[in-house]
Amino acid sequence: MVTKEYLTLDETSKLIGKSKETLRRWDREGTFSAVREPVSNYRVYKKEDVENLFFNFIEPVPNEPDINFVEPLKDYSVLELFAGAGGLAVGLEKSGLKCVALNEIDKWACKTLRANRPKWEVLEGDIKSFDFSTYLDTIDVVTGGFPCQAFSYAGKKLGLNDARGTLFYEFARVVKEVNPLICIGENVRGLLSHDNGRTLQGMISILDEIGYKVEPIQILKAVNFKVPQKRERIILVGIRKDINLNFEYPKPYKRIYTLSDALKKGELFNTDVPPSSGVTYPKRKKEILDLVPPKGYWRDLPIHIQKEFMGQSFYLGGGKTGMGRRIGWDEPCLTLTCSPAQKQTERCHPDETRPFTVREYARIQTFPDDWVFSGSTAQQYKQIGNAVPVNLGKEIGYSIIKFLNAYTTSIKIE
């Protein structure tokens, strides 16, 4: 077995929380220098040097109180769009918010929602076919993880009608029909740069047109909110313009939870992960991944096997750190995808050469063990991989409650 000695620029940047540009500057200045990797001749960092200088990433931190916790002053209602398998909805429920209705087009995700929460009103079908005006002025919060789609521009300020045909248009249409106090959209980090940032600016323009001011955009790292996974989400917060209050994002926790915390009995879960179904690797792929150590990836393979495993990608350069990747017990998991065995985004178990099982996937997303998923194994992986981590949803929920409490108090004073 080959021991991992070097870290790529991307790996080092993520590990120590510094940008790639900062690392390149330090390299030029001689503050912290990269070296030439013997085989590939790429500029890399000696793992030992990085650990000696910076590695406090998963140093144990005492169990912290719920620093964002707040009690709701009354029942606050939520309408959720693009609800999926309920990751955000469960998190908001855990924070103390009341889910009135959820819309989702995927039939298996709808079956999952109904199986776990029979009392929730699940509106199954295309959002375009629903009229939400029956909820006018009765809902406090509209939430939704709308897919990211570009708009068409004609050198003008983008308005709601210009977004027709996109799912953000439907999100904004529902917000306009319902008139909630606050709306919360969530999306992948890539929305920031999508269409050179114009997609996000278009969304902000549309919310402004329908009467909502958008708070400064923040990227929330799930790993800072009791989620054992390096997952990032953009949060788009719109506050109705007649409300003169700001939204405070949840404060991050110091404690970083790891894969061990996800799958073994401890602070996050009071039992080891329950057994469940899961996919397997083909015979040759398993033979190759058997050679990869925990926290290692394809560069830890013997050079001739690297070339076999990577094919033409071997000669293209770049880190490609998700390929042939085995997760370590003492680190958070990389972002889960809709399929646990894709070559570009490998997520191999630390000890056993296999992808994570369905229940292991759910644990990494902080779903409770009693949350069951409907459909085939592939459908279950897809639902979990697409979800907002439950614990992240809970911390966002506390911020929403804090805002609604302040609004409720201001109304009483007036």
C-alpha positions as CSV (number, residue, x, y, z in Angstrom):
1,M,0.0,0.0,0.0
2,V,1.3,3.5,-0.9
3,T,1.3,6.1,1.8
4,K,0.0,9.5,0.9
5,E,2.9,12.0,1.2
6,Y,1.7,15.0,-0.8
7,L,-1.4,17.3,-1.0
8,T,-2.5,19.2,-4.1
9,L,-3.0,22.9,-4.1
10,D,-6.8,22.4,-3.9
11,E,-6.5,19.9,-1.0
12,T,-4.2,22.2,0.9
13,S,-6.4,25.2,0.3
14,K,-9.5,23.4,1.6
15,L,-7.7,21.8,4.6
16,I,-6.2,25.0,6.0
17,G,-9.0,27.4,4.9
18,K,-6.8,29.7,2.7
19,S,-7.5,30.5,-0.9
20,K,-5.4,29.1,-3.7
21,E,-4.2,32.6,-4.5
22,T,-2.9,33.0,-1.0
23,L,-1.0,29.8,-1.2
24,R,0.4,30.7,-4.6
25,R,1.6,34.1,-3.1
26,W,3.1,32.3,-0.1
27,D,4.9,30.0,-2.5
28,R,6.3,33.0,-4.5
29,E,7.3,34.8,-1.4
30,G,8.9,31.7,0.2
31,T,6.5,32.0,3.2
32,F,5.2,28.5,2.7
33,S,6.7,26.7,-0.3
34,A,5.3,24.0,-2.5
35,V,7.6,21.2,-3.9
36,R,7.7,19.2,-7.1
37,E,6.0,15.8,-6.8
38,P,8.5,13.2,-7.9
39,V,6.3,11.3,-10.4
40,S,4.1,14.0,-11.9
41,N,6.4,17.0,-11.4
42,Y,3.3,19.0,-10.3
43,R,3.7,21.7,-7.6
44,V,2.3,20.0,-4.4
45,Y,2.7,20.3,-0.6
46,K,4.3,17.8,1.7
47,K,1.5,16.5,3.9
48,E,3.8,16.5,6.9
49,D,4.7,20.1,6.5
50,V,1.0,21.1,6.2
51,E,0.1,19.2,9.3
52,N,2.9,20.5,11.3
53,L,2.1,24.1,10.4
54,F,-1.7,24.2,10.1
55,F,-3.4,21.0,11.0
56,N,-5.9,21.9,13.8
57,F,-8.9,21.1,11.5
58,I,-10.3,18.2,13.5
59,E,-8.7,18.8,16.9
60,P,-11.3,17.7,19.4
61,V,-13.5,20.5,20.8
62,P,-15.7,20.0,23.8
63,N,-19.4,19.5,23.0
64,E,-20.9,22.9,22.5
65,P,-24.3,24.1,23.5
66,D,-26.9,24.9,20.7
67,I,-25.6,28.5,20.2
68,N,-28.3,29.3,17.7
69,F,-31.2,27.9,19.6
70,V,-34.3,30.1,20.2
71,E,-37.8,29.3,21.2
72,P,-40.6,30.4,18.8
73,L,-43.0,32.9,20.5
74,K,-45.9,31.3,18.6
75,D,-46.5,28.8,15.9
76,Y,-44.8,29.9,12.6
77,S,-45.9,28.3,9.3
78,V,-43.8,27.2,6.4
79,L,-44.6,26.3,2.8
80,E,-41.8,24.4,1.2
81,L,-41.2,24.1,-2.6
82,F,-38.9,21.6,-4.3
83,A,-39.1,19.7,-1.0
84,G,-37.3,16.5,-2.1
85,A,-37.0,13.8,0.6
86,G,-37.5,16.4,3.4
87,G,-34.0,17.2,4.6
88,L,-34.7,21.0,4.9
89,A,-38.3,20.3,6.1
90,V,-37.1,18.0,8.9
91,G,-34.4,20.4,9.9
92,L,-36.9,23.3,10.1
93,E,-39.3,21.1,12.0
94,K,-36.6,20.3,14.6
95,S,-36.0,24.0,15.0
96,G,-39.7,24.5,16.0
97,L,-41.3,25.7,12.7
98,K,-44.5,24.1,11.5
99,C,-44.7,22.8,7.9
100,V,-48.1,23.5,6.4
101,A,-47.5,22.1,2.9
102,L,-44.8,20.8,0.6
103,N,-44.6,20.6,-3.2
104,E,-42.4,18.0,-4.9
105,I,-42.6,16.5,-8.4
106,D,-40.6,13.3,-7.8
107,K,-43.1,10.6,-6.9
108,W,-40.6,8.6,-4.8
109,A,-39.7,11.6,-2.8
110,C,-43.4,12.3,-2.2
111,K,-43.8,8.7,-1.0
112,T,-40.9,9.3,1.4
113,L,-42.5,12.5,2.8
114,R,-45.9,10.8,3.3
115,A,-44.4,7.7,4.8
116,N,-42.6,9.7,7.5
117,R,-45.1,12.5,8.1
118,P,-48.6,11.4,7.2
119,K,-50.1,14.7,8.5
120,W,-48.0,16.8,6.2
121,E,-49.9,18.1,3.1
122,V,-47.8,16.9,0.2
123,L,-48.7,18.5,-3.1
124,E,-47.3,16.0,-5.7
125,G,-46.7,17.2,-9.2
126,D,-45.2,20.0,-11.3
127,I,-45.1,23.3,-9.4
128,K,-46.4,25.0,-12.6
129,S,-49.8,23.2,-12.2
130,F,-50.5,24.5,-8.7
131,D,-52.2,27.7,-7.6
132,F,-50.9,28.8,-4.2
133,S,-53.0,31.9,-3.8
134,T,-55.2,30.0,-1.3
135,Y,-52.3,30.5,1.1
136,L,-52.2,34.3,0.7
137,D,-51.3,36.1,3.9
138,T,-51.5,32.8,5.9
139,I,-47.9,31.6,5.6
140,D,-44.9,33.1,7.4
141,V,-42.1,31.5,5.4
142,V,-41.7,30.1,1.9
143,T,-38.6,28.0,1.3
144,G,-37.3,26.2,-1.7
145,G,-34.2,24.6,-3.2
146,F,-34.9,25.7,-6.8
147,P,-32.7,24.3,-9.6
148,C,-30.2,26.8,-11.1
149,Q,-31.2,27.9,-14.6
150,A,-29.9,30.8,-16.7
151,F,-32.2,33.6,-17.9
152,S,-32.3,35.4,-21.2
153,Y,-31.0,39.0,-21.2
154,A,-31.7,41.9,-23.5
155,G,-29.7,44.6,-21.8
156,K,-32.3,45.5,-19.3
157,K,-33.1,45.0,-15.6
158,L,-34.5,41.5,-15.4
159,G,-38.1,41.2,-14.3
160,L,-40.4,38.3,-13.3
161,N,-41.7,37.8,-16.8
162,D,-38.2,37.5,-18.2
163,A,-37.7,34.4,-16.1
164,R,-40.7,32.5,-17.4
165,G,-39.9,28.9,-18.2
166,T,-37.4,28.6,-15.3
167,L,-38.1,27.1,-11.9
168,F,-36.9,30.3,-10.2
169,Y,-39.8,32.0,-11.9
170,E,-42.1,29.5,-10.2
171,F,-40.5,30.1,-6.9
172,A,-40.9,33.8,-7.2
173,R,-44.5,33.4,-8.5
174,V,-45.4,31.4,-5.4
175,V,-43.8,34.0,-3.1
176,K,-45.8,36.7,-4.9
177,E,-49.1,34.7,-4.6
178,V,-48.5,33.8,-0.9
179,N,-46.9,37.1,0.3
180,P,-44.9,35.6,3.2
181,L,-42.9,37.7,5.7
182,I,-39.7,36.0,4.5
183,C,-38.6,33.7,1.7
184,I,-35.6,31.4,1.8
185,G,-34.0,30.0,-1.3
186,E,-31.1,27.5,-1.2
187,N,-28.8,26.4,-3.9
188,V,-25.3,25.0,-4.7
189,R,-22.3,27.3,-4.4
190,G,-22.0,27.3,-8.2
191,L,-24.9,29.7,-8.4
192,L,-22.5,32.5,-7.5
193,S,-20.6,32.1,-10.8
194,H,-23.4,30.7,-12.9
195,D,-23.5,32.7,-16.2
196,N,-20.8,35.0,-14.8
197,G,-23.0,35.9,-11.8
198,R,-25.8,37.2,-13.9
199,T,-28.2,34.4,-12.9
200,L,-28.0,35.3,-9.2
201,Q,-28.3,39.1,-10.0
202,G,-31.4,38.3,-12.0
203,M,-32.9,36.4,-9.1
204,I,-32.2,39.4,-6.8
205,S,-33.8,41.7,-9.3
206,I,-36.9,39.6,-9.6
207,L,-37.4,39.4,-5.8
208,D,-36.9,43.1,-5.6
209,E,-39.7,43.6,-8.3
210,I,-42.2,41.5,-6.3
211,G,-41.5,43.4,-3.1
212,Y,-38.6,41.6,-1.3
213,K,-35.2,43.0,-0.4
214,V,-32.5,40.4,-0.5
215,E,-30.1,40.1,2.4
216,P,-26.3,39.8,1.7
217,I,-25.7,36.4,0.2
218,Q,-23.9,33.9,2.3
219,I,-22.3,30.5,1.7
220,L,-23.0,28.2,4.6
221,K,-20.5,25.3,5.1
222,A,-22.5,22.4,6.5
223,V,-19.4,21.2,8.3
224,N,-19.7,24.2,10.6
225,F,-23.2,23.3,11.6
226,K,-22.9,19.8,13.1
227,V,-22.9,18.0,9.7
228,P,-20.0,15.5,9.2
229,Q,-19.7,16.5,5.5
230,K,-17.9,19.2,3.4
231,R,-21.0,20.5,1.7
232,E,-21.6,24.1,0.9
233,R,-24.9,25.8,0.1
234,I,-25.9,29.4,-0.9
235,I,-28.7,30.9,1.1
236,L,-30.8,33.5,-0.6
237,V,-32.9,35.4,2.0
238,G,-35.7,37.8,0.9
239,I,-37.5,40.0,3.4
240,R,-40.8,41.7,2.6
241,K,-40.1,45.4,2.1
242,D,-42.6,46.6,4.6
243,I,-40.6,44.9,7.4
244,N,-37.6,46.9,8.7
245,L,-35.6,44.0,10.2
246,N,-32.5,42.2,9.2
247,F,-31.8,38.5,9.0
248,E,-29.0,37.1,11.1
249,Y,-27.4,34.0,9.6
250,P,-26.7,31.1,12.1
251,K,-23.4,31.3,13.9
252,P,-20.9,28.5,13.1
253,Y,-19.9,25.9,15.7
254,K,-16.2,25.3,16.5
255,R,-16.6,21.5,16.7
256,I,-16.0,19.7,13.4
257,Y,-17.7,16.3,13.2
258,T,-16.1,13.4,11.2
259,L,-17.2,10.3,9.5
260,S,-16.6,8.4,12.7
261,D,-19.2,10.7,14.4
262,A,-21.6,10.0,11.6
263,L,-21.4,6.2,11.5
264,K,-20.5,5.3,15.1
265,K,-22.2,5.9,18.5
266,G,-21.3,9.3,19.9
267,E,-22.5,12.9,20.2
268,L,-24.4,12.9,16.9
269,F,-26.1,9.6,17.1
270,N,-26.7,7.3,20.2
271,T,-26.1,4.0,18.2
272,D,-23.9,2.7,15.5
273,V,-25.3,3.1,12.0
274,P,-28.0,0.5,11.3
275,P,-27.4,-2.0,8.5
276,S,-29.0,-1.4,5.1
277,S,-28.7,-2.0,1.4
278,G,-26.1,-0.5,-0.8
279,V,-24.4,-0.8,-4.2
280,T,-21.0,-2.5,-4.8
281,Y,-18.0,-2.0,-7.0
282,P,-17.2,-4.1,-10.1
283,K,-14.4,-6.7,-9.4
284,R,-11.5,-4.8,-11.0
285,K,-12.5,-1.5,-9.5
286,K,-12.6,-3.1,-6.0
287,E,-9.1,-4.6,-6.6
288,I,-7.8,-1.2,-7.5
289,L,-9.5,0.7,-4.6
290,D,-8.2,-2.0,-2.2
291,L,-4.8,-0.3,-2.7
292,V,-6.0,3.1,-1.7
293,P,-5.4,4.0,2.0
294,P,-8.0,6.0,4.1
295,K,-7.9,9.7,3.1
296,G,-6.1,8.7,-0.1
297,Y,-7.1,8.8,-3.8
298,W,-5.8,7.8,-7.2
299,R,-2.4,9.3,-6.8
300,D,-1.7,6.9,-3.9
301,L,-1.8,4.0,-6.4
302,P,1.3,2.5,-8.0
303,I,2.0,4.5,-11.2
304,H,1.1,1.7,-13.6
305,I,-2.3,1.3,-11.9
306,Q,-2.8,5.1,-11.9
307,K,-2.6,5.0,-15.7
308,E,-4.9,2.0,-15.9
309,F,-7.5,3.5,-13.6
310,M,-7.4,7.1,-15.0
311,G,-7.0,6.3,-18.7
312,Q,-6.5,9.5,-20.7
313,S,-7.3,11.6,-17.7
314,F,-4.0,10.7,-16.2
315,Y,-2.2,13.0,-18.7
316,L,-4.6,16.0,-18.4
317,G,-3.2,17.4,-15.2
318,G,-5.1,18.8,-12.3
319,G,-5.8,17.1,-9.0
320,K,-9.0,15.2,-9.7
321,T,-9.0,14.5,-6.0
322,G,-12.5,12.9,-6.0
323,M,-11.4,10.0,-8.2
324,G,-10.4,6.8,-6.4
325,R,-11.1,8.6,-3.1
326,R,-11.4,6.7,0.2
327,I,-12.7,8.7,3.1
328,G,-10.9,8.6,6.5
329,W,-12.6,8.0,9.8
330,D,-11.1,11.2,11.3
331,E,-12.3,13.6,8.6
332,P,-15.7,14.9,7.4
333,C,-17.0,13.2,4.3
334,L,-16.7,14.9,1.0
335,T,-20.0,16.2,-0.5
336,L,-22.4,13.3,-1.2
337,T,-23.7,13.0,-4.7
338,C,-26.9,11.3,-6.1
339,S,-24.9,8.2,-6.9
340,P,-22.2,6.8,-4.5
341,A,-20.0,5.1,-7.0
342,Q,-19.4,7.7,-9.8
343,K,-15.7,7.7,-10.9
344,Q,-15.4,11.5,-10.6
345,T,-16.8,11.6,-7.1
346,E,-15.7,8.5,-5.4
347,R,-16.8,8.1,-1.7
348,C,-15.3,4.8,-0.6
349,H,-15.8,3.4,3.0
350,P,-12.6,3.8,5.2
351,D,-12.2,0.1,6.0
352,E,-14.3,-1.9,3.5
353,T,-13.8,-1.4,-0.2
354,R,-17.4,-0.4,-1.1
355,P,-19.5,2.7,-1.4
356,F,-21.5,3.9,1.6
357,T,-24.8,2.2,2.2
358,V,-28.2,4.0,2.1
359,R,-28.3,4.4,5.9
360,E,-24.6,5.5,6.0
361,Y,-25.5,8.1,3.3
362,A,-28.5,9.3,5.4
363,R,-26.3,9.5,8.5
364,I,-23.8,11.7,6.7
365,Q,-26.7,14.0,5.8
366,T,-27.8,13.8,9.5
367,F,-31.2,12.3,8.7
368,P,-32.6,10.5,11.8
369,D,-32.4,6.7,11.6
370,D,-36.2,6.4,11.6
371,W,-36.6,8.5,8.5
372,V,-37.3,5.9,5.8
373,F,-36.8,6.4,2.1
374,S,-39.1,5.0,-0.6
375,G,-38.2,3.5,-4.0
376,S,-35.3,1.5,-5.3
377,T,-31.8,1.7,-3.8
378,A,-30.8,4.0,-6.6
379,Q,-33.9,6.2,-5.9
380,Q,-33.0,6.4,-2.2
381,Y,-29.4,7.4,-2.9
382,K,-30.7,10.1,-5.2
383,Q,-33.1,11.5,-2.6
384,I,-30.5,11.6,0.1
385,G,-27.8,13.0,-2.1
386,N,-30.0,15.9,-3.3
387,A,-31.2,16.8,0.3
388,V,-30.2,19.7,2.5
389,P,-28.4,18.2,5.5
390,V,-31.0,18.1,8.3
391,N,-28.7,19.7,11.0
392,L,-27.9,22.6,8.6
393,G,-31.7,23.0,8.1
394,K,-32.2,23.1,11.8
395,E,-29.7,25.9,12.3
396,I,-31.2,27.9,9.4
397,G,-34.6,27.4,11.1
398,Y,-33.3,29.0,14.3
399,S,-32.3,32.1,12.4
400,I,-35.8,32.2,10.8
401,I,-37.4,31.9,14.2
402,K,-35.2,34.7,15.6
403,F,-36.3,36.9,12.7
404,L,-40.0,36.1,13.1
405,N,-39.8,36.5,16.9
406,A,-38.4,40.0,16.3
407,Y,-41.2,40.8,13.9
408,T,-43.9,39.5,16.3
409,T,-42.5,41.6,19.1
410,S,-42.3,44.7,16.9
411,I,-46.0,44.3,15.9
412,K,-47.0,44.1,19.5
413,I,-45.1,47.2,20.4
414,E,-46.8,49.1,17.5
